[in-house]
Each structure stands twice: as C-alpha cells, then as structure tokens.
Amino acid sequence: METATHNEVSGGKRLTSAIAFLFLGVAVVATVGYTLHSVSADSQKKTYATVNGSASVDGKTLPHAFITESVFPDDATARANHVNRTNTHPWPFYTDEHLVLPAHSLITMTLRVYDGGEKLNHDYFAKVVGTVDNMMTVDGQQVSSLDPTEVQHTFTLHGLPTSTQDPLFVNVPLPKVQDADMEKNGSHLVVFSFVTGGAGEYVWNCEYPCGDGTYAKFGAVMGQNGYMSGKVSVVNG
Amino acid sequence: MSTLDKAHTSTRPVPNPKRSLITRLHMGTGVVVGIIIAAIAYYLLKHSVLTYTDGVADPLEPHSNNIVLLGTMFAWSIGFMAGIGAFIGPWRWLIGKDLTDEEILYMAGDGQGVKRYFKYCTDHKVVGIQYLVGVMTLLGVGGTMAMMIRTNLARPGGHFVTATVYNSLVGLHGITMIIAMIIVATGPFGNYVMPIMIGAYDMAFPRLNALSWWVLFTAIPVLCSAWFLGGIPTGWTAYAPLSVQAGPGMNAFIATIIIFAVSTAVAGMNITTTVIAMRTKGMKWNRVPIFVVGSTISVALAIPAFPTFMVAMIMTGLDRTYNTGFFDANMGGSGWLYANLFWIMGHPEVYVILIPGVAALMEIVPVFVRKPLFSYNAAIMGFAGIAGLSILVWAHHMYIAGWAPSLNGAFMVTTEMISIPTGLLFLVLIGTLWRGKPWMKLPMLSVFAFIWDFLIGGITGIYLSDVPADGYLHGSMFVTAHFHFTLMGAALTGAIGGLAYWFPKMTGRMLDEKAGYISFWFVQIGFNVLFFGMFMAGAEGQPRRVMDYAAMFKNSNLVSTIGAYSVGTGMIILLWAVIHSSRHGKVAPMNPWGAKTLEWTVPYPVPLTNFDELPVITSDPYGYGKGK
C-alpha cells in the first residue's frame, strides 16, 4: 500500500485545518441558531399596564394595574376611531399584541370592541372564567356569561405547558355589535379584573374562529400572530 | 446493451458534439430556466385564479393561493429539468432524431472533469458522487435543525425560538432527515459501486439515473421555501386535516414529497432493472454481493410503498386547492384515510432506510475478518422476510387512534414477527464475526456500533409494538428515542461504515483514520447519551414534539442536549475528514482491503464503462480462507 503523495499535508497543518473546520462548523450552526433566535424574537411593541394604587382581593392588598385596548373589524373602523394602524391584511384585530403585566397584582382590563359576530363553536367560551368572581361588566352591566350566538371574539389568556410558572387562565367573551349599529360605528365597553401570579410568559388569543370561510374558520387571521393572538408577559417589579 | 455501451463500442473516440444544445446546458441554465418558468407560472396563475377587489387579492381565498404556490413550485421543478437538458433525449427520440454516439458520450461526462458534476451527466459514478454530496448537505441542514431543537429543550421554559419556529424546526428536521436517510446508502453507493459490483458497464437506464438525482435536487429549494412561507406546523407526518388547514408553507412540503416520490420511483425502477438484467456472466443470484441484494430489496420495497405517500400528498393538495374533502369528515372524507395511506408508506419506509445500511455492513464484515459471510441464505431470508412483513404492520402506528381496534392484535403479531427476520440479520453478522480476528479498521467500528445501537432500537420497538405498552408509551419521547436508534443508530451507522469502506474507490484516497476514530467516538458516545436521556424522559411521560416540558424532565433533557452537542461535534469532524481526505488523503491502492468483490478489480479513476471486458464470475464473493 502506498503511504504518501505529493498532496499529503503535514500533521500540524492537518490538525490546524481540522480544528479550524470544527470551529467553522460550530460557527455555522451557531449562526443559524442566532439568526432563528433573532428573527423569531419578540419584535412586537409592548403595551404596559400602569399601576395606580392598590386594591383588596380576598383579604390581600395587591397593587392595582390598568390596561386598555380595542378590537376593530378592520383598519378603516380603527381610523374612524382615531387609531392609526396599517395592517398587511384587512382582518379584524386587537390593537395591542404584547401585554406586559406586573406580577402578584390585580389587573383591570378595559376593552372597547367594535366588531360583529356569529355563534361560537364551543359554548364554554361564552362564559367568563378566571376573572374576579368570574364576572365582567358589559356597558356597565355585570354579567358572568353571554349568549353564545352573540359573541364577536374572546380574550382568552393561558399558559404554555410548563410547571415553572404559576398557572393563569382568563376567558372573557366579547359581545358582538349588531349589524345596524356597526354602520353607525357602534361599540361595547367591556371591563374585567383578574389577579396575576408570579412572573411568567403566557399567550392570549381569540377562541372564536373568526378566520376565512375555509378551514372551519381557523385560516387567515387565526393563523397569524398580531391580529387575534399575542403574548402576555407577567414581570416582577 | 445500454445506450452507453453502444456509444462506447462505436468507432468515434472523442465526444465533441459542438453544435448540440447538450453542450450548453448545465445546472446554471437549469436554475435560470427554472426561475423563469416558475415566474411565468406564478404570474399566469395569480392573474387567472385569484380574485381582486380594488387591485388587492382577496385574502379570504387561501385555496386559490395554494393553487398559485403549488403550480409555481412544480413549474420550477419542470423548468429546471428542461433547463439542464433532461428532456433533450426523449424529445429527440420523439422527433425521430435520436442522440448521436458523440452526444451520448458527452452526456456521460467523458473528459469533462469537475464540470460533469454540474451537468445532466449519465455516468453512474458521477450520479453517485452527486448523491453523496446531496446526502451530506441534507444531513448538515437536518442536523443543524436538530441542534436548534435540542438547544430549545435544554431547560424547561427555554424559549430559544418561538412556538411557530419550533414547530417548523421539528417538521422540517423530520422530513429532511427522512429524505437523507432514504438515499443515504442506495444513493451514493447504489449508484457508484453497485453497477461495478455486478459487472455492468452502467445502469440500465443512464438518463433516468441522472433524472432521479436532478429531480431530487429541484425538491431541495422547494422544501427550503417552507421557511419563507410561514413554516409547517404538522411535523413530518403532515396529518390531515391539520395539513389541509395549515398555512402556505405546507404547499412546499406537499410539492417536495411529490417530487421526491418521482425521484425514488425512477431510481427504484432503474436499480431493480439493472440488477435483474445486467449482472455479468456467471453472477448467479447466489453469487450476487449482499449489498446489491439488500439495495435491490430495499428499492423494490420502495416502489409500491412510496406512491401511497405521493397519493396522500396529492389528495391533501386537492383538499387545499379545490376543497375536495378527501380528509374532511364534514364532507364525507376521513382523517383515518390519510393516516392509513401515510403509514402504509411509513413503516416499509423504515426498512427501505434500514436494509441497505445493514447490507453495507454485511459486505464489510467478511472482508475484515477474512471469513465467508455466515449463512448468505439466512441474510437474504432476513431481508426478504423484513420486506414482506413490513407491508403488513402499518397500523401499529394507529393503535391509539381508534381505527379498527379489533385489528390491533393482528398488527401486534405481524409487528412482533419482524423480530424473527431481524434476528437473522444479527445471526449473520455475529456468526461471521464468531471466532474471527477482526482487522479493526474504520469500517469495522460501524459494525460493532450497529450491533449495539440496533439491538436497543429493536428491543424498544418490541415494547412499542405491544398494544398495552404502546398505550402508555405512544406519543412520548420514548418513541422518538426508539426510531432514532433504528434510523440513525443502524442505517446511518451502516452508511458511515459504507463510506469508510468505499471511500478509496470513490475518491482514490483513504479516509483519514485518526479523524474517523475521533468522530466515531464523539458520535457514538453522544448518540447513546442523547437518546438514553430521551428514553428516560419518555418513560417518565414527556410527550414528543413539545417545545416546553414540566420541570421533572429537566435532567433527562439536559443530558440529551449534551449528547446532541457531542454528536454535532463528531459529525463536523467527519465532514472535515471527508473533505480533507478527498483532497489530501493517502492515495489508495486499487484494493486496499483485499476484498473479493468486483469493484476492487477496477482502478481509480474508474473507467467510463467500468470494465474493458466484462468479467466472468466463477465463485461467490466471500470465499475467504478457501485458497482462492
């Protein structure tokens, strides 16, 4: 068997090239990882709840934070109500995608909702769940559920399957604006409160499939973040 | 006699078909024509299928968008094939002006050096190297995605990437690796070495051979486009109706599978025909090298199996484009129909992957222990038994789905029966090693690694084939660890052994032993650490495909991630060894291992038609210790 050729490189060069190649390979993998991490990192504008005083819940005094957002059927309705947001698609949307809430606090959320609606797929989501006393107010009236045929969207907040953070589940059905009222820029005002636990990452989404007419309405708007779904970060301090 | 044989035996010595279009076409023209045809298709479909309101496409018409995207992807594939010259031969035949001998020799890459690797080259050795590079690329891409997955799972709550990206990583890692593993042995070695092993001038259908590679090549950018179309949320199984409802990235998956199925069907027919019809004189069926037998059984199994996946993808595509409702229960369809079609392909596919890897190792062992293969007939019975039974076991993937529970027992029995022919393969390998003194070179390491890895993969498979045990283990990380032990631990290990063994014949140089050893131990130790951790997590109840998990699984997941980094390091070292050795490795003699099969009787570079005169076979290829 032949043992060497004019092409053979010295042991030192070979070791150097092997180590350099190893670093190059690691660098390629790391670059791909960094890029994926970066492009999938949260680029959404964050909306912070504002703490204003304290409140007593079940005998405990907690910081009281407030947050407000709206739900529009399209850009035009938003502009008519002085909210400037240009979306890629003419779909209904919540105005704020990434909510940041203080930990161990009472959160009062105010939603001004402008969209119409139909019957919910699942009646469960017509109930108010996870709020203080499982109640909310609709245009000043206290209610614990809605007629499942009169819902426009739901604000449903829940966690990812991890045991490293406190559980948090809130479901609030949003009443639909009647067709005749929509033409007059009608809306409903929904207010509810819930208590946060420790810090953690959660998601919110609409549980009323309000996508296009196909895929059982789970297509289009239901398939993209930023319209009917987003994140909730519960943070300390 | 193939067309290349005819050309070779003609009187024209140097191919120089200057005025032929063939000489001007290559991968670059393929890409350009492919892009142009795809752009035209996109424009025409967009303006004929989509509906517009005030100049804006109706966003509520995803079916129409799917038509546009699928049409564009297939147009790219057809356009590329036209641009690289795949249709010149058939077209010339159609118009009655068949290719000249010079043109046939030119297409075989005669005298074109490195350029032929970028052309529609019909030389089986060129196609073998193209497959080898393609496989290494796919393994690199799929492996990088695996590292991302393990990085995300290193600790609970570790959101290294978002859920959407994670889902796509899992699905694309799966399908990339499945494609890589299907071609990992039959692609490079089945094309480069196998025709020489049976004493043939070339493959039976040289142009189809080139077609199988380049069609597969066109699927790679299509699959990559899934990233830019929102990813795939379904995992590689693409279960309907989830895949029917999924976003536009799913179209890339569907197009990839359909294109890949065409490639494998063409390759399978070519390899089968070559082995049946082109064995040299004296090579009776009991003298055919075991790698050839294994590869043939593997592709013969793929020929009926893969079209069911293709059909399932066509039906998914139709559901997505024309709302045909094949898999929509509301329209009289059934999700079980998809599951059945998928797994009728899915389980034979495991053995399509496995058998060539094992066969490569069976080719290696007799050479390095200098003993005949122990019970050649048992090896063939093992392969044939596995292939036969593998088409009767698909529903063990559906025990828990609720489809035909009364058949669970029957599918459990057929699945467990596969242990018998699989045991024959172990018997053959261990019988050949028995009382031998192995020459512990690089290829032999893979043999021992295979015996360990596949034993674990096989035994854990018996647990999963058992209906009650599967009730607990299904859908868990235990399943993921099991099939990695069979696919990676057995098939990839076998293919790496084959690479070390045939590297001298394919490159003319020896694979760097030292780097190979280092790589081997990094990969094997890391692999076992990685998947033992996963067995632990799965046995404790961690579901698979999740991006986050309960804190109780954190230790086993951390162990798995450490193992994954070790595997990644080892694979990078192996890649370096392959690249470095192919350029600077020790020049290999014609038969460095002293083997008796025909590929070692030809020099490097292997002549265009392999043999000046076809050899005549008078004995079996494993006659070590018989004085011949």
Interface residues (C-beta under 8 A of the other chain):
Chain A: M1 E2 T3 A4 T5 N7 E8 V9 R14 S17 A18 F21 L22 G25 V26 V28 V29 V32 G33 L36 H37 V39 S40 A41 H89 P90 W91 L160 P161 T162 S163 T164 Q165 E201 D212 G213 T214 Y215 A216 F218 G219 A220 G223 Q224 N225
Chain B: V56 P59 L60 E61 P62 H63 T144 M147 M148 T151 P156 G157 H159 F160 V161 T162 A163 T164 V165 L169 G230 V244 Q245 G247 N323 D512 A515 V546 M547 D548 Y549 A550 A551 M552 G568 T569 I572 I573 L575 W576 A577 I579 H580 R583 H584 G585 K586 V587 A588 P589 P592
